[in-house]
Amino acid sequence: MLYAIMPRDNPDSLAARRAARPEHLKRLQALQSEGRLVLAGPLPAIDAADPGEAGFSGSLIVAEFDDLDAAQAWADADPYRAAGVYQSVEVKPFLKVLPA
């Protein structure tokens, strides 16, 4: 089943995000190579493709996991979480409707 992982960033966490990004991306690339990643990306803190020093307010990841517990465990092990980037992480089942 698909799950939406919706983390919220801590204020002023841009430096920590930049430092942990390579390890964070490695985990996402592993999901992609397994054919389980639907989409992933950050949420800019301002209305701009490149928010610069404004940074990000969070992220959105939609991926396939065996169950909610597996999705939560994957989210909890994210390097951004360990680095203090994420203030909170919400994981919910996701039903993809479109595109088919």
Backbone atoms as SQL, in Angstrom:
CREATE TABLE atoms (id INTEGER PRIMARY KEY, chain TEXT, resi INTEGER, resn TEXT, atom TEXT, x REAL, y REAL, z REAL);
INSERT INTO atoms VALUES
  (1, 'A', 1, 'MET', 'N', 0.842, -1.178, 0.000),
  (2, 'A', 1, 'MET', 'CA', 0.000, 0.000, 0.000),
  (3, 'A', 1, 'MET', 'C', 0.887, 1.240, 0.000),
  (4, 'A', 2, 'LEU', 'N', 0.322, 2.331, -0.502),
  (5, 'A', 2, 'LEU', 'CA', 1.045, 3.598, -0.489),
  (6, 'A', 2, 'LEU', 'C', 0.812, 4.343, 0.816),
  (7, 'A', 3, 'TYR', 'N', 1.853, 5.093, 1.218),
  (8, 'A', 3, 'TYR', 'CA', 1.775, 5.918, 2.423),
  (9, 'A', 3, 'TYR', 'C', 2.355, 7.284, 2.118),
  (10, 'A', 4, 'ALA', 'N', 1.721, 8.323, 2.668),
  (11, 'A', 4, 'ALA', 'CA', 2.222, 9.690, 2.576),
  (12, 'A', 4, 'ALA', 'C', 2.979, 9.981, 3.859),
  (13, 'A', 5, 'ILE', 'N', 4.229, 10.376, 3.704),
  (14, 'A', 5, 'ILE', 'CA', 5.075, 10.766, 4.826),
  (15, 'A', 5, 'ILE', 'C', 5.202, 12.276, 4.746),
  (16, 'A', 6, 'MET', 'N', 4.730, 12.967, 5.807),
  (17, 'A', 6, 'MET', 'CA', 4.614, 14.419, 5.773),
  (18, 'A', 6, 'MET', 'C', 5.337, 15.039, 6.970),
  (19, 'A', 7, 'PRO', 'N', 6.646, 15.227, 6.852),
  (20, 'A', 7, 'PRO', 'CA', 7.395, 15.858, 7.942),
  (21, 'A', 7, 'PRO', 'C', 7.266, 17.376, 7.915),
  (22, 'A', 8, 'ARG', 'N', 7.354, 17.992, 9.096),
  (23, 'A', 8, 'ARG', 'CA', 7.430, 19.448, 9.255),
  (24, 'A', 8, 'ARG', 'C', 8.817, 19.768, 9.774),
  (25, 'A', 9, 'ASP', 'N', 9.433, 20.764, 9.176),
  (26, 'A', 9, 'ASP', 'CA', 10.783, 21.161, 9.588),
  (27, 'A', 9, 'ASP', 'C', 10.753, 22.015, 10.853),
  (28, 'A', 10, 'ASN', 'N', 11.799, 21.889, 11.638),
  (29, 'A', 10, 'ASN', 'CA', 12.036, 22.819, 12.730),
  (30, 'A', 10, 'ASN', 'C', 12.415, 24.171, 12.148),
  (31, 'A', 11, 'PRO', 'N', 12.117, 25.255, 12.851),
  (32, 'A', 11, 'PRO', 'CA', 12.592, 26.569, 12.391),
  (33, 'A', 11, 'PRO', 'C', 14.124, 26.578, 12.342),
  (34, 'A', 12, 'ASP', 'N', 14.670, 27.315, 11.410),
  (35, 'A', 12, 'ASP', 'CA', 16.117, 27.483, 11.291),
  (36, 'A', 12, 'ASP', 'C', 16.875, 26.162, 11.156),
  (37, 'A', 13, 'SER', 'N', 16.330, 25.227, 10.400),
  (38, 'A', 13, 'SER', 'CA', 16.975, 23.922, 10.239),
  (39, 'A', 13, 'SER', 'C', 17.650, 23.752, 8.878),
  (40, 'A', 14, 'LEU', 'N', 17.781, 24.834, 8.113),
  (41, 'A', 14, 'LEU', 'CA', 18.327, 24.727, 6.765),
  (42, 'A', 14, 'LEU', 'C', 19.750, 24.174, 6.764),
  (43, 'A', 15, 'ALA', 'N', 20.614, 24.613, 7.665),
  (44, 'A', 15, 'ALA', 'CA', 21.998, 24.118, 7.698),
  (45, 'A', 15, 'ALA', 'C', 22.028, 22.621, 8.000),
  (46, 'A', 16, 'ALA', 'N', 21.205, 22.182, 8.933),
  (47, 'A', 16, 'ALA', 'CA', 21.140, 20.757, 9.262),
  (48, 'A', 16, 'ALA', 'C', 20.590, 19.961, 8.081),
  (49, 'A', 17, 'ARG', 'N', 19.618, 20.520, 7.380),
  (50, 'A', 17, 'ARG', 'CA', 19.046, 19.867, 6.197),
  (51, 'A', 17, 'ARG', 'C', 20.121, 19.690, 5.130),
  (52, 'A', 18, 'ARG', 'N', 20.874, 20.742, 4.881),
  (53, 'A', 18, 'ARG', 'CA', 21.931, 20.657, 3.865),
  (54, 'A', 18, 'ARG', 'C', 22.975, 19.604, 4.235),
  (55, 'A', 19, 'ALA', 'N', 23.351, 19.541, 5.503),
  (56, 'A', 19, 'ALA', 'CA', 24.374, 18.593, 5.948),
  (57, 'A', 19, 'ALA', 'C', 23.899, 17.143, 5.837),
  (58, 'A', 20, 'ALA', 'N', 22.637, 16.888, 6.124),
  (59, 'A', 20, 'ALA', 'CA', 22.113, 15.522, 6.124),
  (60, 'A', 20, 'ALA', 'C', 21.557, 15.093, 4.765),
  (61, 'A', 21, 'ARG', 'N', 21.504, 15.997, 3.811),
  (62, 'A', 21, 'ARG', 'CA', 20.856, 15.717, 2.520),
  (63, 'A', 21, 'ARG', 'C', 21.435, 14.517, 1.770),
  (64, 'A', 22, 'PRO', 'N', 22.764, 14.348, 1.678),
  (65, 'A', 22, 'PRO', 'CA', 23.271, 13.185, 0.928),
  (66, 'A', 22, 'PRO', 'C', 22.754, 11.839, 1.463),
  (67, 'A', 23, 'GLU', 'N', 22.734, 11.667, 2.778),
  (68, 'A', 23, 'GLU', 'CA', 22.233, 10.415, 3.358),
  (69, 'A', 23, 'GLU', 'C', 20.723, 10.283, 3.174),
  (70, 'A', 24, 'HIS', 'N', 20.010, 11.380, 3.282),
  (71, 'A', 24, 'HIS', 'CA', 18.562, 11.387, 3.061),
  (72, 'A', 24, 'HIS', 'C', 18.257, 10.944, 1.625),
  (73, 'A', 25, 'LEU', 'N', 18.984, 11.496, 0.662),
  (74, 'A', 25, 'LEU', 'CA', 18.757, 11.145, -0.742),
  (75, 'A', 25, 'LEU', 'C', 19.101, 9.693, -1.038),
  (76, 'A', 26, 'LYS', 'N', 20.127, 9.151, -0.377),
  (77, 'A', 26, 'LYS', 'CA', 20.484, 7.742, -0.578),
  (78, 'A', 26, 'LYS', 'C', 19.316, 6.822, -0.232),
  (79, 'A', 27, 'ARG', 'N', 18.620, 7.137, 0.840),
  (80, 'A', 27, 'ARG', 'CA', 17.478, 6.313, 1.233),
  (81, 'A', 27, 'ARG', 'C', 16.338, 6.425, 0.226),
  (82, 'A', 28, 'LEU', 'N', 16.109, 7.638, -0.277),
  (83, 'A', 28, 'LEU', 'CA', 15.060, 7.824, -1.284),
  (84, 'A', 28, 'LEU', 'C', 15.432, 7.115, -2.582),
  (85, 'A', 29, 'GLN', 'N', 16.705, 7.180, -2.968),
  (86, 'A', 29, 'GLN', 'CA', 17.147, 6.500, -4.187),
  (87, 'A', 29, 'GLN', 'C', 17.012, 4.990, -4.056),
  (88, 'A', 30, 'ALA', 'N', 17.195, 4.465, -2.850),
  (89, 'A', 30, 'ALA', 'CA', 16.984, 3.033, -2.635),
  (90, 'A', 30, 'ALA', 'C', 15.521, 2.668, -2.854),
  (91, 'A', 31, 'LEU', 'N', 14.609, 3.476, -2.325),
  (92, 'A', 31, 'LEU', 'CA', 13.180, 3.238, -2.575),
  (93, 'A', 31, 'LEU', 'C', 12.871, 3.293, -4.066),
  (94, 'A', 32, 'GLN', 'N', 13.471, 4.263, -4.751),
  (95, 'A', 32, 'GLN', 'CA', 13.236, 4.409, -6.187),
  (96, 'A', 32, 'GLN', 'C', 13.751, 3.184, -6.946),
  (97, 'A', 33, 'SER', 'N', 14.935, 2.721, -6.604),
  (98, 'A', 33, 'SER', 'CA', 15.497, 1.571, -7.315),
  (99, 'A', 33, 'SER', 'C', 14.683, 0.303, -7.060),
  (100, 'A', 34, 'GLU', 'N', 13.978, 0.256, -5.938),
  (101, 'A', 34, 'GLU', 'CA', 13.102, -0.874, -5.627),
  (102, 'A', 34, 'GLU', 'C', 11.723, -0.719, -6.266),
  (103, 'A', 35, 'GLY', 'N', 11.485, 0.408, -6.955),
  (104, 'A', 35, 'GLY', 'CA', 10.198, 0.651, -7.602),
  (105, 'A', 35, 'GLY', 'C', 9.094, 1.023, -6.631),
  (106, 'A', 36, 'ARG', 'N', 9.454, 1.522, -5.432),
  (107, 'A', 36, 'ARG', 'CA', 8.467, 1.815, -4.392),
  (108, 'A', 36, 'ARG', 'C', 8.193, 3.301, -4.209),
  (109, 'A', 37, 'LEU', 'N', 8.985, 4.167, -4.814),
  (110, 'A', 37, 'LEU', 'CA', 8.835, 5.609, -4.630),
  (111, 'A', 37, 'LEU', 'C', 7.918, 6.195, -5.694),
  (112, 'A', 38, 'VAL', 'N', 6.874, 6.907, -5.259),
  (113, 'A', 38, 'VAL', 'CA', 5.963, 7.589, -6.181),
  (114, 'A', 38, 'VAL', 'C', 6.443, 9.014, -6.398),
  (115, 'A', 39, 'LEU', 'N', 6.747, 9.720, -5.303),
  (116, 'A', 39, 'LEU', 'CA', 7.272, 11.084, -5.401),
  (117, 'A', 39, 'LEU', 'C', 7.902, 11.473, -4.080),
  (118, 'A', 40, 'ALA', 'N', 8.787, 12.445, -4.161),
  (119, 'A', 40, 'ALA', 'CA', 9.434, 12.969, -2.954),
  (120, 'A', 40, 'ALA', 'C', 9.965, 14.356, -3.249),
  (121, 'A', 41, 'GLY', 'N', 9.863, 15.229, -2.256),
  (122, 'A', 41, 'GLY', 'CA', 10.431, 16.556, -2.429),
  (123, 'A', 41, 'GLY', 'C', 10.147, 17.442, -1.234),
  (124, 'A', 42, 'PRO', 'N', 10.910, 18.540, -1.158),
  (125, 'A', 42, 'PRO', 'CA', 10.733, 19.479, -0.061),
  (126, 'A', 42, 'PRO', 'C', 9.613, 20.481, -0.354),
  (127, 'A', 43, 'LEU', 'N', 9.130, 21.102, 0.719),
  (128, 'A', 43, 'LEU', 'CA', 8.111, 22.150, 0.607),
  (129, 'A', 43, 'LEU', 'C', 8.797, 23.488, 0.887),
  (130, 'A', 44, 'PRO', 'N', 9.000, 24.315, -0.145),
  (131, 'A', 44, 'PRO', 'CA', 9.651, 25.611, 0.080),
  (132, 'A', 44, 'PRO', 'C', 8.877, 26.455, 1.093),
  (133, 'A', 45, 'ALA', 'N', 9.618, 27.165, 1.923),
  (134, 'A', 45, 'ALA', 'CA', 8.996, 28.006, 2.952),
  (135, 'A', 45, 'ALA', 'C', 8.358, 29.257, 2.360),
  (136, 'A', 46, 'ILE', 'N', 8.738, 29.585, 1.131),
  (137, 'A', 46, 'ILE', 'CA', 8.149, 30.724, 0.425),
  (138, 'A', 46, 'ILE', 'C', 7.725, 30.271, -0.967),
  (139, 'A', 47, 'ASP', 'N', 6.956, 31.086, -1.645),
  (140, 'A', 47, 'ASP', 'CA', 6.449, 30.745, -2.970),
  (141, 'A', 47, 'ASP', 'C', 7.522, 30.998, -4.019),
  (142, 'A', 48, 'ALA', 'N', 8.496, 30.064, -4.074),
  (143, 'A', 48, 'ALA', 'CA', 9.601, 30.197, -5.025),
  (144, 'A', 48, 'ALA', 'C', 10.198, 28.820, -5.280),
  (145, 'A', 49, 'ALA', 'N', 10.599, 28.579, -6.527),
  (146, 'A', 49, 'ALA', 'CA', 11.243, 27.316, -6.860),
  (147, 'A', 49, 'ALA', 'C', 12.559, 27.153, -6.116),
  (148, 'A', 50, 'ASP', 'N', 13.261, 28.249, -5.893),
  (149, 'A', 50, 'ASP', 'CA', 14.489, 28.240, -5.094),
  (150, 'A', 50, 'ASP', 'C', 14.287, 29.187, -3.922),
  (151, 'A', 51, 'PRO', 'N', 13.960, 28.657, -2.742),
  (152, 'A', 51, 'PRO', 'CA', 13.656, 29.532, -1.615),
  (153, 'A', 51, 'PRO', 'C', 14.890, 30.152, -0.960),
  (154, 'A', 52, 'GLY', 'N', 16.076, 29.775, -1.416),
  (155, 'A', 52, 'GLY', 'CA', 17.294, 30.344, -0.854),
  (156, 'A', 52, 'GLY', 'C', 17.355, 30.152, 0.642),
  (157, 'A', 53, 'GLU', 'N', 17.738, 31.188, 1.351),
  (158, 'A', 53, 'GLU', 'CA', 17.911, 31.096, 2.803),
  (159, 'A', 53, 'GLU', 'C', 16.592, 30.993, 3.567),
  (160, 'A', 54, 'ALA', 'N', 15.449, 31.199, 2.884),
  (161, 'A', 54, 'ALA', 'CA', 14.154, 30.996, 3.543),
  (162, 'A', 54, 'ALA', 'C', 13.969, 29.527, 3.894),
  (163, 'A', 55, 'GLY', 'N', 14.613, 28.663, 3.119),
  (164, 'A', 55, 'GLY', 'CA', 14.583, 27.235, 3.408),
  (165, 'A', 55, 'GLY', 'C', 13.270, 26.559, 3.105),
  (166, 'A', 56, 'PHE', 'N', 12.970, 25.569, 3.912),
  (167, 'A', 56, 'PHE', 'CA', 11.830, 24.698, 3.653),
  (168, 'A', 56, 'PHE', 'C', 10.981, 24.543, 4.912),
  (169, 'A', 57, 'SER', 'N', 9.700, 24.277, 4.702),
  (170, 'A', 57, 'SER', 'CA', 8.793, 24.085, 5.835),
  (171, 'A', 57, 'SER', 'C', 8.556, 22.611, 6.129),
  (172, 'A', 58, 'GLY', 'N', 8.986, 21.746, 5.232),
  (173, 'A', 58, 'GLY', 'CA', 8.794, 20.315, 5.419),
  (174, 'A', 58, 'GLY', 'C', 9.055, 19.569, 4.129),
  (175, 'A', 59, 'SER', 'N', 8.512, 18.380, 4.047),
  (176, 'A', 59, 'SER', 'CA', 8.694, 17.526, 2.879),
  (177, 'A', 59, 'SER', 'C', 7.436, 16.707, 2.650),
  (178, 'A', 60, 'LEU', 'N', 7.382, 16.076, 1.489),
  (179, 'A', 60, 'LEU', 'CA', 6.320, 15.125, 1.178),
  (180, 'A', 60, 'LEU', 'C', 6.957, 13.951, 0.457),
  (181, 'A', 61, 'ILE', 'N', 6.707, 12.764, 0.970),
  (182, 'A', 61, 'ILE', 'CA', 7.181, 11.527, 0.348),
  (183, 'A', 61, 'ILE', 'C', 5.973, 10.610, 0.227),
  (184, 'A', 62, 'VAL', 'N', 5.760, 10.055, -0.947),
  (185, 'A', 62, 'VAL', 'CA', 4.729, 9.042, -1.144),
  (186, 'A', 62, 'VAL', 'C', 5.438, 7.810, -1.670),
  (187, 'A', 63, 'ALA', 'N', 5.304, 6.716, -0.923),
  (188, 'A', 63, 'ALA', 'CA', 6.009, 5.491, -1.285),
  (189, 'A', 63, 'ALA', 'C', 5.228, 4.273, -0.820),
  (190, 'A', 64, 'GLU', 'N', 5.601, 3.128, -1.351),
  (191, 'A', 64, 'GLU', 'CA', 4.944, 1.872, -1.018),
  (192, 'A', 64, 'GLU', 'C', 5.677, 1.181, 0.137),
  (193, 'A', 65, 'PHE', 'N', 4.898, 0.745, 1.117),
  (194, 'A', 65, 'PHE', 'CA', 5.421, -0.022, 2.243),
  (195, 'A', 65, 'PHE', 'C', 4.458, -1.167, 2.522),
  (196, 'A', 66, 'ASP', 'N', 4.920, -2.173, 3.264),
  (197, 'A', 66, 'ASP', 'CA', 4.064, -3.320, 3.583),
  (198, 'A', 66, 'ASP', 'C', 2.868, -2.927, 4.447),
  (199, 'A', 67, 'ASP', 'N', 3.107, -1.984, 5.380),
  (200, 'A', 67, 'ASP', 'CA', 2.030, -1.557, 6.260),
  (201, 'A', 67, 'ASP', 'C', 2.418, -0.237, 6.922),
  (202, 'A', 68, 'LEU', 'N', 1.496, 0.294, 7.709),
  (203, 'A', 68, 'LEU', 'CA', 1.714, 1.583, 8.361),
  (204, 'A', 68, 'LEU', 'C', 2.921, 1.540, 9.301),
  (205, 'A', 69, 'ASP', 'N', 3.093, 0.457, 10.018),
  (206, 'A', 69, 'ASP', 'CA', 4.234, 0.346, 10.926),
  (207, 'A', 69, 'ASP', 'C', 5.559, 0.410, 10.168),
  (208, 'A', 70, 'ALA', 'N', 5.632, -0.246, 9.022),
  (209, 'A', 70, 'ALA', 'CA', 6.858, -0.219, 8.214),
  (210, 'A', 70, 'ALA', 'C', 7.119, 1.183, 7.681),
  (211, 'A', 71, 'ALA', 'N', 6.077, 1.877, 7.253),
  (212, 'A', 71, 'ALA', 'CA', 6.231, 3.245, 6.757),
  (213, 'A', 71, 'ALA', 'C', 6.693, 4.170, 7.879),
  (214, 'A', 72, 'GLN', 'N', 6.108, 4.007, 9.064),
  (215, 'A', 72, 'GLN', 'CA', 6.499, 4.838, 10.201),
  (216, 'A', 72, 'GLN', 'C', 7.946, 4.557, 10.613),
  (217, 'A', 73, 'ALA', 'N', 8.329, 3.307, 10.621),
  (218, 'A', 73, 'ALA', 'CA', 9.704, 2.952, 10.987),
  (219, 'A', 73, 'ALA', 'C', 10.692, 3.538, 9.984),
  (220, 'A', 74, 'TRP', 'N', 10.348, 3.495, 8.698),
  (221, 'A', 74, 'TRP', 'CA', 11.222, 4.074, 7.678),
  (222, 'A', 74, 'TRP', 'C', 11.345, 5.580, 7.905),
  (223, 'A', 75, 'ALA', 'N', 10.226, 6.243, 8.162),
  (224, 'A', 75, 'ALA', 'CA', 10.237, 7.690, 8.387),
  (225, 'A', 75, 'ALA', 'C', 11.034, 8.046, 9.640),
  (226, 'A', 76, 'ASP', 'N', 10.885, 7.256, 10.686),
  (227, 'A', 76, 'ASP', 'CA', 11.589, 7.535, 11.939),
  (228, 'A', 76, 'ASP', 'C', 13.104, 7.391, 11.801),
  (229, 'A', 77, 'ALA', 'N', 13.558, 6.589, 10.840),
  (230, 'A', 77, 'ALA', 'CA', 14.985, 6.362, 10.638),
  (231, 'A', 77, 'ALA', 'C', 15.614, 7.345, 9.652),
  (232, 'A', 78, 'ASP', 'N', 14.861, 8.338, 9.205),
  (233, 'A', 78, 'ASP', 'CA', 15.383, 9.302, 8.231),
  (234, 'A', 78, 'ASP', 'C', 16.525, 10.121, 8.835),
  (235, 'A', 79, 'PRO', 'N', 17.604, 10.309, 8.088),
  (236, 'A', 79, 'PRO', 'CA', 18.714, 11.133, 8.575),
  (237, 'A', 79, 'PRO', 'C', 18.296, 12.559, 8.938),
  (238, 'A', 80, 'TYR', 'N', 17.284, 13.103, 8.287),
  (239, 'A', 80, 'TYR', 'CA', 16.803, 14.429, 8.652),
  (240, 'A', 80, 'TYR', 'C', 16.242, 14.420, 10.073),
  (241, 'A', 81, 'ARG', 'N', 15.616, 13.349, 10.452),
  (242, 'A', 81, 'ARG', 'CA', 15.073, 13.235, 11.807),
  (243, 'A', 81, 'ARG', 'C', 16.221, 13.216, 12.823),
  (244, 'A', 82, 'ALA', 'N', 17.233, 12.404, 12.548),
  (245, 'A', 82, 'ALA', 'CA', 18.379, 12.300, 13.452),
  (246, 'A', 82, 'ALA', 'C', 19.144, 13.621, 13.551),
  (247, 'A', 83, 'ALA', 'N', 19.159, 14.389, 12.453),
  (248, 'A', 83, 'ALA', 'CA', 19.895, 15.653, 12.413),
  (249, 'A', 83, 'ALA', 'C', 19.104, 16.817, 13.013),
  (250, 'A', 84, 'GLY', 'N', 17.865, 16.573, 13.411),
  (251, 'A', 84, 'GLY', 'CA', 17.062, 17.632, 14.002),
  (252, 'A', 84, 'GLY', 'C', 16.368, 18.528, 12.997),
  (253, 'A', 85, 'VAL', 'N', 16.318, 18.110, 11.742),
  (254, 'A', 85, 'VAL', 'CA', 15.620, 18.899, 10.721),
  (255, 'A', 85, 'VAL', 'C', 14.119, 18.855, 10.968),
  (256, 'A', 86, 'TYR', 'N', 13.605, 17.658, 11.231),
  (257, 'A', 86, 'TYR', 'CA', 12.162, 17.484, 11.358),
  (258, 'A', 86, 'TYR', 'C', 11.686, 17.737, 12.788),
  (259, 'A', 87, 'GLN', 'N', 10.658, 18.556, 12.893),
  (260, 'A', 87, 'GLN', 'CA', 9.983, 18.830, 14.159),
  (261, 'A', 87, 'GLN', 'C', 8.990, 17.716, 14.472),
  (262, 'A', 88, 'SER', 'N', 8.332, 17.232, 13.421),
  (263, 'A', 88, 'SER', 'CA', 7.350, 16.158, 13.555),
  (264, 'A', 88, 'SER', 'C', 7.233, 15.445, 12.216),
  (265, 'A', 89, 'VAL', 'N', 6.726, 14.219, 12.266),
  (266, 'A', 89, 'VAL', 'CA', 6.519, 13.438, 11.044),
  (267, 'A', 89, 'VAL', 'C', 5.174, 12.734, 11.154),
  (268, 'A', 90, 'GLU', 'N', 4.305, 13.006, 10.197),
  (269, 'A', 90, 'GLU', 'CA', 3.005, 12.349, 10.136),
  (270, 'A', 90, 'GLU', 'C', 3.031, 11.351, 8.985),
  (271, 'A', 91, 'VAL', 'N', 2.548, 10.146, 9.229),
  (272, 'A', 91, 'VAL', 'CA', 2.502, 9.097, 8.205),
  (273, 'A', 91, 'VAL', 'C', 1.064, 8.621, 8.110),
  (274, 'A', 92, 'LYS', 'N', 0.545, 8.625, 6.884),
  (275, 'A', 92, 'LYS', 'CA', -0.849, 8.221, 6.676),
  (276, 'A', 92, 'LYS', 'C', -0.958, 7.352, 5.430),
  (277, 'A', 93, 'PRO', 'N', -1.914, 6.406, 5.424),
  (278, 'A', 93, 'PRO', 'CA', -2.190, 5.659, 4.198),
  (279, 'A', 93, 'PRO', 'C', -2.599, 6.631, 3.087),
  (280, 'A', 94, 'PHE', 'N', -2.244, 6.286, 1.853),
  (281, 'A', 94, 'PHE', 'CA', -2.511, 7.157, 0.713),
  (282, 'A', 94, 'PHE', 'C', -3.100, 6.319, -0.414),
  (283, 'A', 95, 'LEU', 'N', -4.212, 6.776, -0.980),
  (284, 'A', 95, 'LEU', 'CA', -4.831, 6.114, -2.125),
  (285, 'A', 95, 'LEU', 'C', -4.626, 6.978, -3.355),
  (286, 'A', 96, 'LYS', 'N', -3.833, 6.499, -4.285),
  (287, 'A', 96, 'LYS', 'CA', -3.581, 7.224, -5.524),
  (288, 'A', 96, 'LYS', 'C', -4.769, 7.027, -6.467),
  (289, 'A', 97, 'VAL', 'N', -5.316, 8.144, -6.936),
  (290, 'A', 97, 'VAL', 'CA', -6.441, 8.107, -7.864),
  (291, 'A', 97, 'VAL', 'C', -5.962, 8.482, -9.271),
  (292, 'A', 98, 'LEU', 'N', -5.236, 9.593, -9.366),
  (293, 'A', 98, 'LEU', 'CA', -4.750, 10.064, -10.662),
  (294, 'A', 98, 'LEU', 'C', -3.287, 10.487, -10.541),
  (295, 'A', 99, 'PRO', 'N', -2.513, 10.383, -11.561),
  (296, 'A', 99, 'PRO', 'CA', -2.860, 9.714, -12.816),
  (297, 'A', 99, 'PRO', 'C', -2.973, 8.207, -12.614),
  (298, 'A', 100, 'ALA', 'N', -3.795, 7.607, -13.438),
  (299, 'A', 100, 'ALA', 'CA', -4.054, 6.150, -13.328),
  (300, 'A', 100, 'ALA', 'C', -2.858, 5.361, -13.797);
